[in-house]
């Protein structure tokens, strides 16, 4: 009987010990995750995951074809309107903006990218609007977001772009010959005269070309010359994620999230001709501060671009 009692006592102690080890510590001692691991997990959750599977490729093809057909329809409609308005250049510019608002918004809706817009209160200034450029999507966004009464400045070869190039010319927007410096300067002077005469705004990509990897390139000086001659303020537009949505040279569009941020206008009234390089650097640095790490310029790349320009 004593052995039975002592055995029962020992079994009860073992059971209590088992319950303590199996329930108590497991609640109190949760596995610890370092701050570094938490940061990595959040980055993975926030990062856009690229999908090159056949379903994604098929959807991409459908979207591109739909965009093309949509642009054909809207371009045909506005081409008729612009031909009827040939005697009135300022009205053609404004109708071109309306075409851009309608077509650009439709194309972005077809592409299906989630879009976040900040600083819309700065989007109705009469100004020189500038934007970083890393994707064909940037053109659609510029069409959509440019306020009415804005002209673009593009390379002269834009006229050969199907549909868009011909309408660009009809809408009385401006072209420059980048292969000839003297002609480019003359084109800039004509652009300023048109802007002042018709009370217009400008929109331009200061990098002069699309970035291949989304990273910011060196800025050309043209937009500063335009600001010095027109005395219009400069409104930077910072685009994020467009290089993931549609890469340069690719026919695969992706539903990557996009961010559009208007920054406060930068006054140019007191700018002087002897500080052009300083102004270019000032605006470039503003972009570097506002772009995510993945789109900031790499020092070696920026140096190479500087040597080419």
Legacy VTK file of the C-alpha trace (Angstrom):
# vtk DataFile Version 3.0
C-alpha trace
ASCII
DATASET POLYDATA
POINTS 309 float
0.000 0.000 0.000
2.873 2.333 0.831
4.492 1.517 -2.511
1.202 2.232 -4.286
0.827 5.594 -2.532
4.409 6.640 -3.204
4.070 5.543 -6.842
0.892 7.566 -7.209
2.612 10.582 -5.621
5.554 10.299 -8.052
3.216 9.973 -11.026
1.322 13.092 -9.953
4.584 15.033 -9.628
5.703 13.905 -13.089
2.320 14.891 -14.558
2.527 18.327 -12.932
6.070 18.755 -14.187
5.001 17.745 -17.692
2.102 20.241 -17.660
4.410 23.038 -16.508
7.015 22.358 -19.212
4.500 21.816 -21.982
2.227 24.791 -21.328
3.937 27.431 -19.194
7.279 28.096 -20.882
5.817 27.747 -24.387
3.593 30.746 -23.652
6.170 32.859 -21.837
9.157 32.143 -24.098
7.977 32.988 -27.624
10.613 32.624 -30.333
12.506 35.886 -30.751
12.887 37.563 -34.155
15.578 40.171 -34.565
14.767 43.665 -35.839
16.815 42.884 -38.923
14.626 39.866 -39.727
11.460 41.940 -39.202
12.787 44.592 -41.595
13.592 41.922 -44.197
10.120 40.381 -43.871
8.466 43.792 -44.273
10.620 44.571 -47.300
9.625 41.267 -48.873
5.965 41.980 -48.183
6.199 45.497 -49.668
8.332 44.569 -52.684
6.680 43.968 -56.012
7.044 40.323 -57.075
7.764 39.983 -60.787
5.753 37.312 -62.603
6.929 36.136 -66.028
4.651 33.102 -66.251
2.591 32.395 -69.356
-0.630 33.692 -67.756
1.025 36.998 -66.928
2.503 37.203 -70.423
-0.892 36.525 -72.005
-2.575 39.208 -69.893
0.235 41.596 -70.822
-0.304 40.978 -74.547
-4.063 41.579 -74.193
-3.438 44.832 -72.352
-0.918 46.104 -74.922
-3.241 45.297 -77.841
-6.152 46.965 -76.018
-4.017 50.054 -75.365
-3.038 50.183 -79.029
-6.651 49.903 -80.232
-7.821 52.484 -77.690
-5.159 54.944 -78.826
-6.173 54.344 -82.447
-9.775 55.268 -81.683
-9.062 58.358 -79.551
-6.343 59.550 -81.951
-8.719 59.272 -84.929
-11.401 61.266 -83.099
-9.055 64.035 -81.969
-7.251 64.153 -85.323
-10.531 65.239 -86.903
-11.020 67.858 -84.167
-7.476 69.214 -84.559
-7.713 69.411 -88.355
-10.877 71.496 -87.960
-8.964 73.751 -85.542
-5.931 74.292 -87.799
-6.436 78.094 -87.957
-6.409 78.331 -84.116
-3.059 77.108 -82.682
-3.871 77.823 -79.033
-7.127 75.869 -79.279
-5.239 72.937 -80.816
-2.881 72.932 -77.837
-5.766 72.798 -75.396
-7.579 70.107 -77.374
-4.324 68.156 -77.422
-4.283 68.346 -73.622
-7.868 67.084 -73.433
-6.896 64.217 -75.747
-3.998 63.457 -73.386
-6.216 63.535 -70.307
-8.753 61.143 -71.841
-6.294 58.814 -73.594
-3.687 58.758 -70.820
-6.290 57.952 -68.178
-7.838 55.213 -70.325
-4.454 53.616 -71.018
-3.513 53.619 -67.328
-6.888 52.059 -66.484
-6.267 49.318 -69.077
-2.776 48.625 -67.711
-4.324 48.221 -64.246
-1.499 49.619 -62.100
-2.457 50.818 -58.603
-1.624 54.553 -58.562
-0.956 56.812 -55.580
-0.843 60.583 -56.218
0.546 63.130 -53.761
0.812 66.909 -53.973
-2.079 67.450 -56.390
-2.359 71.008 -55.058
0.789 71.849 -57.065
-0.544 70.404 -60.328
-2.431 73.454 -61.596
0.395 75.986 -61.532
1.509 77.729 -64.708
4.994 76.267 -64.655
7.678 74.096 -66.220
6.800 70.550 -65.166
9.694 68.111 -65.145
9.731 64.369 -64.496
12.164 61.481 -64.261
11.814 59.045 -67.173
12.271 55.263 -67.059
9.346 53.706 -68.943
6.808 54.180 -71.752
4.269 54.446 -68.920
5.763 57.866 -68.091
4.421 59.192 -71.404
0.887 58.038 -70.553
1.132 59.648 -67.111
2.445 62.912 -68.578
-0.464 62.985 -71.041
-2.974 62.367 -68.272
-1.539 64.667 -65.590
-0.351 67.696 -67.579
-2.729 70.610 -66.877
-4.713 72.102 -69.737
-2.620 74.693 -71.551
0.621 72.678 -71.378
2.922 71.905 -74.300
5.509 69.173 -74.435
9.021 69.422 -75.813
10.241 66.231 -77.471
12.889 65.127 -79.935
11.988 65.738 -83.578
11.817 61.967 -84.270
8.592 61.729 -82.251
6.689 62.409 -85.473
7.459 58.830 -86.577
5.731 57.281 -83.544
2.512 55.642 -84.855
-0.623 57.715 -84.141
0.816 59.589 -81.165
3.568 61.335 -83.135
1.252 62.687 -85.818
-1.253 63.953 -83.255
1.603 65.512 -81.261
2.436 67.594 -84.324
-1.215 68.497 -85.008
-1.629 69.591 -81.383
1.076 72.210 -81.976
3.473 70.782 -79.408
7.175 71.516 -79.744
10.059 69.483 -81.151
13.821 69.983 -81.013
16.689 68.710 -83.127
19.069 67.246 -80.562
21.611 66.231 -83.201
22.365 69.875 -84.006
23.213 72.110 -80.986
22.548 75.394 -82.812
19.150 74.175 -84.048
18.333 72.861 -80.568
19.060 76.299 -79.056
16.900 77.959 -81.696
14.085 75.480 -80.983
14.309 76.328 -77.274
14.011 80.053 -78.035
10.959 79.415 -80.215
9.448 77.305 -77.446
9.846 80.119 -74.924
8.289 82.654 -77.322
5.289 80.330 -77.847
4.909 79.777 -74.101
4.971 83.502 -73.332
2.712 84.453 -76.258
-0.017 81.899 -75.491
0.357 81.896 -71.677
1.283 78.201 -71.583
3.042 75.721 -69.311
5.737 73.238 -70.366
6.368 69.596 -69.565
9.757 67.995 -70.195
11.887 64.986 -69.190
15.207 66.594 -68.127
17.204 63.355 -68.462
16.648 63.521 -72.227
16.196 59.750 -72.537
14.730 56.803 -70.659
16.735 55.128 -67.932
17.319 51.425 -68.639
17.102 50.292 -65.018
14.950 52.980 -63.390
17.885 54.781 -61.803
18.025 58.539 -62.210
20.303 59.775 -65.005
22.159 63.046 -65.289
19.954 66.032 -66.188
20.428 68.043 -69.377
20.533 71.832 -69.053
17.655 72.622 -71.417
14.969 72.969 -68.747
17.103 75.510 -66.857
17.561 77.581 -70.027
13.773 77.490 -70.481
13.262 78.645 -66.891
15.796 81.478 -67.262
14.090 82.771 -70.394
10.460 82.304 -69.305
10.887 82.908 -65.542
8.311 80.213 -64.915
8.610 78.203 -61.675
9.712 74.563 -61.909
7.404 71.855 -60.531
9.211 68.498 -60.120
7.097 65.358 -60.595
8.681 62.282 -59.011
7.600 58.985 -60.601
8.262 55.762 -58.715
7.786 52.191 -59.949
7.132 52.865 -63.642
10.337 51.043 -64.623
8.842 47.884 -63.081
5.499 48.365 -64.830
6.976 48.532 -68.340
10.701 48.250 -68.830
12.578 49.989 -71.616
12.721 47.766 -74.705
10.208 45.254 -73.289
6.739 44.271 -74.501
5.727 42.858 -71.115
3.641 45.135 -68.889
3.223 44.372 -65.210
0.722 45.618 -62.575
3.421 47.144 -60.357
2.213 49.854 -57.959
3.061 53.402 -59.072
3.625 56.570 -57.083
3.317 60.116 -58.462
4.479 62.970 -56.265
4.261 66.658 -57.168
6.800 68.720 -55.248
6.299 72.412 -54.350
7.136 74.908 -57.140
10.709 76.198 -57.255
10.845 79.908 -58.052
13.276 80.961 -60.792
12.771 84.756 -60.745
16.188 85.410 -59.211
18.140 82.825 -61.226
21.125 84.074 -63.223
22.898 82.763 -66.333
26.240 82.237 -64.561
24.851 79.546 -62.209
23.233 77.134 -64.671
25.238 74.124 -63.469
24.308 74.917 -59.858
20.606 74.981 -60.710
20.820 71.672 -62.583
22.525 70.087 -59.571
19.982 71.631 -57.191
17.031 70.058 -59.011
18.846 66.750 -59.532
19.607 66.543 -55.807
15.924 67.123 -55.008
15.071 64.059 -57.094
17.778 61.990 -55.419
16.305 62.881 -52.016
12.754 61.913 -53.039
13.395 58.697 -55.001
13.576 55.269 -53.311
16.978 53.637 -52.939
16.393 51.378 -55.962
15.993 54.425 -58.241
18.757 56.638 -56.894
21.730 57.046 -59.271
24.827 54.939 -58.701
27.914 57.137 -58.515
29.789 55.268 -61.268
26.763 55.344 -63.604
26.197 59.031 -62.975
29.852 59.748 -63.742
29.654 57.810 -67.011
26.517 59.674 -68.018
28.180 62.966 -67.173
31.122 62.174 -69.448
28.788 61.365 -72.352
26.700 64.561 -72.039
LINES 1 310
309 0 1 2 3 4 5 6 7 8 9 10 11 12 13 14 15 16 17 18 19 20 21 22 23 24 25 26 27 28 29 30 31 32 33 34 35 36 37 38 39 40 41 42 43 44 45 46 47 48 49 50 51 52 53 54 55 56 57 58 59 60 61 62 63 64 65 66 67 68 69 70 71 72 73 74 75 76 77 78 79 80 81 82 83 84 85 86 87 88 89 90 91 92 93 94 95 96 97 98 99 100 101 102 103 104 105 106 107 108 109 110 111 112 113 114 115 116 117 118 119 120 121 122 123 124 125 126 127 128 129 130 131 132 133 134 135 136 137 138 139 140 141 142 143 144 145 146 147 148 149 150 151 152 153 154 155 156 157 158 159 160 161 162 163 164 165 166 167 168 169 170 171 172 173 174 175 176 177 178 179 180 181 182 183 184 185 186 187 188 189 190 191 192 193 194 195 196 197 198 199 200 201 202 203 204 205 206 207 208 209 210 211 212 213 214 215 216 217 218 219 220 221 222 223 224 225 226 227 228 229 230 231 232 233 234 235 236 237 238 239 240 241 242 243 244 245 246 247 248 249 250 251 252 253 254 255 256 257 258 259 260 261 262 263 264 265 266 267 268 269 270 271 272 273 274 275 276 277 278 279 280 281 282 283 284 285 286 287 288 289 290 291 292 293 294 295 296 297 298 299 300 301 302 303 304 305 306 307 308
